[in-house]
């Protein structure tokens, strides 16, 4: 099967749907804080790292150019969802509707949080995909674990630092800010490492049924150059 046909295969569409669902759900549940091994984390950490794992799968199997389009679609969907949430909260409501405050608490997003989420997602996902693509060429397609964990180390560092600093800088002490960054970063990287055997199985399975193993030779890593060869 050639790469163009595979791009629109059933498997590709299923993976893309899961990626988009995980991305949007993560942003919806991010406001709930949870306690994990003594660390206070947003509940999105139980799901958001899956977007990075799927990003690894997309880049590893289908290549950076296809993944670039997926990242941009996810960015647009995230922006649209955030705008609709803010509009829905701001719209007038009837007097008998008693749940406005609860609704606003769960779905109300401040412009600062929206900006932080979009910038962190964009930078982190592209850093993850580009890193994996380059590492695949350097390792000649061997040592998948080096690529998946290595790209996550790069991508999640940008995502975590950008999101927390943009969201909370000036509102919490610097020591707390650094603790939040360290806790989230370590958890996300550990999450990826623990799921590496699962990633191996998924990548191997998809490569077999799609008949694809893309190496990004001659690819331009410009995030703004949409489309593929």
Secondary structure in CASP SS format (residue, H / E / C, confidence):
PFRMAT SS
TARGET T0000
AUTHOR 0000-0000-0000
METHOD secondary structure of the structure
MODEL  1
X C 1.00
X C 1.00
X H 1.00
X H 1.00
X H 1.00
X H 1.00
X H 1.00
X C 1.00
X C 1.00
X H 1.00
X H 1.00
X H 1.00
X H 1.00
X H 1.00
X H 1.00
X H 1.00
X H 1.00
X H 1.00
X H 1.00
X H 1.00
X H 1.00
X H 1.00
X H 1.00
X H 1.00
X H 1.00
X H 1.00
X H 1.00
X H 1.00
X H 1.00
X C 1.00
X C 1.00
X C 1.00
X E 1.00
X E 1.00
X E 1.00
X E 1.00
X C 1.00
X C 1.00
X E 1.00
X E 1.00
X E 1.00
X E 1.00
X H 1.00
X H 1.00
X H 1.00
X H 1.00
X C 1.00
X H 1.00
X H 1.00
X H 1.00
X H 1.00
X H 1.00
X H 1.00
X H 1.00
X H 1.00
X H 1.00
X H 1.00
X H 1.00
X H 1.00
X H 1.00
X H 1.00
X H 1.00
X C 1.00
X H 1.00
X H 1.00
X H 1.00
X H 1.00
X H 1.00
X H 1.00
X H 1.00
X H 1.00
X H 1.00
X H 1.00
X H 1.00
X H 1.00
X H 1.00
X H 1.00
X H 1.00
X H 1.00
X H 1.00
X H 1.00
X H 1.00
X H 1.00
X H 1.00
X H 1.00
X H 1.00
X H 1.00
X H 1.00
X H 1.00
X H 1.00
X C 1.00
X C 1.00
X C 1.00
X C 1.00
X C 1.00
X C 1.00
X C 1.00
X C 1.00
X C 1.00
X H 1.00
X H 1.00
X H 1.00
X H 1.00
X H 1.00
X H 1.00
X H 1.00
X H 1.00
X C 1.00
X C 1.00
X C 1.00
X H 1.00
X H 1.00
X H 1.00
X H 1.00
X H 1.00
X H 1.00
X H 1.00
X H 1.00
X H 1.00
X H 1.00
X H 1.00
X H 1.00
X H 1.00
X H 1.00
X H 1.00
X H 1.00
X H 1.00
X H 1.00
X H 1.00
X H 1.00
X H 1.00
X H 1.00
X H 1.00
X H 1.00
X H 1.00
X H 1.00
X H 1.00
X H 1.00
X C 1.00
X C 1.00
X C 1.00
X C 1.00
X C 1.00
X H 1.00
X H 1.00
X H 1.00
X H 1.00
X H 1.00
X H 1.00
X H 1.00
X H 1.00
X H 1.00
X H 1.00
X H 1.00
X H 1.00
X H 1.00
X H 1.00
X H 1.00
X H 1.00
X H 1.00
X H 1.00
X H 1.00
X H 1.00
X H 1.00
X H 1.00
X H 1.00
X H 1.00
X H 1.00
X E 1.00
X C 1.00
X C 1.00
X E 1.00
X C 1.00
X H 1.00
X H 1.00
X H 1.00
X H 1.00
X H 1.00
X H 1.00
X H 1.00
X H 1.00
X H 1.00
X H 1.00
X H 1.00
X H 1.00
X H 1.00
X H 1.00
X H 1.00
X H 1.00
X H 1.00
X H 1.00
X H 1.00
X H 1.00
X H 1.00
X C 1.00
X H 1.00
X H 1.00
X H 1.00
X H 1.00
X H 1.00
X H 1.00
X H 1.00
X H 1.00
X H 1.00
X H 1.00
X H 1.00
X H 1.00
X H 1.00
X H 1.00
X H 1.00
X C 1.00
X C 1.00
X C 1.00
X C 1.00
X C 1.00
X C 1.00
X C 1.00
X C 1.00
X C 1.00
X C 1.00
X C 1.00
X C 1.00
X C 1.00
X C 1.00
X C 1.00
X C 1.00
X C 1.00
X C 1.00
X C 1.00
END
